[in-house]
Amino acid sequence: MTPPKLQLLSASITGLAGFLVALIAGMNSGNLIESVLERAVFALAVCCLGGLVVGYFLNGVQLRHAQELRIASEAEAAPGEERSSIEGAESNDEQSELGSAA
């Protein structure tokens, strides 16, 4: 199962939050139910679009951060591999010098 995309998740959460806030505020103000629902659906659409835009920004930040972590982990792993190959070459050179001296 693939994880949900961040932009869709943030769009749905902000859309539902906007709908609920508009619904509760409209009901508490004593407006007609038709106008309350109309404004709540409008708030849902606007908040959903806003959440979608914010989600795209957050997704970009998440991808950049993951890339920086990947580069940092590769940079830490690369010097260790070079050292082991150099150390192996030095030990082979020492063995060949010892073998030729005997």
N, C-alpha and C positions, 0 to 999 in steps of 0.2 A: 504494500500500500504506500503510495507516495504522499508526502506531507502536503497540506494545502498551501497554495501560494500566499505569500504575505500580503500582497495587495488585495486579494479577494477576501482574506480573513479580516483585514482592517476595514474594508468597504462594508462588509456585512455587519460588523460590530458597530461601527459608527452610524450606519443607516438605521439599525434597530434602536440604538440609543436616541437618535434624533426623533424617531417615530414615537417612542415612549415618552420622551420629554414633552413633545408637542401635544400628545394625547392627554397627558396628565395636566399640563398647564391649561389646555383648552377646556377640559372638564371642570377644573377648579374655578375657572373664570365665569362659568355659567353660560357659555355659548351654546348655540344649537349643535346637535350631534353631527349634522351634515357639514357644517363649516369646520367643526373640530376634526372630523375625519379627512376632509379635503386638505386642510392645512398640515395634518399629520403625515399624509401621503406625500405632500410636497416637501416637507422636512425630511422624510425618508429618502427621497430622490436626491435632494441637495447634499445631505450628509453622506449618502452612499458615494456620490461623485467625489466629494472632498476626501473621504476615506480611501478611495481608489488612488487618488493622486498622492496622498501621504504614504500609502502602501508601496507605490512604485519607488518613492524616495527611500523608504526603509529597506526595500529589497536591494536597491543599489548600494546602500551603506553596508548591508549584510554581505553582499558579494565581494565588495572591496575589502572588508575586514577578513573574510575567509581567504582571499587571495594573499593578503599580507601575512596571515598566519602560515599559509602554505609556503610562501617564499622564505619566511623566517625558519621554518622547520627544515626546509631543504638546505638553507645556508648553514644550519647547525650540523646537519648530517654530512654535508659534503667535505668539510675539513677533516672529519674523523676518518672518512674513507681514504683520503689522500695520505694521511699519516700512516695508516696501516699498510698501504702499498709501498710507501717509502721505507718503512721499517722492514718490510719483507725483503725489499731489494738490498738493504744494508746487510741484513743477516745472510743473504745468499753471497754477497761479496766477501764477507768475512769468512764464510765457510770455504769459498774457493781459494782465498789467500792462504788459509790454514792447510788446505789440501795440497797446494802447490809447494808450500814450505817443507812439508814432510816428505 
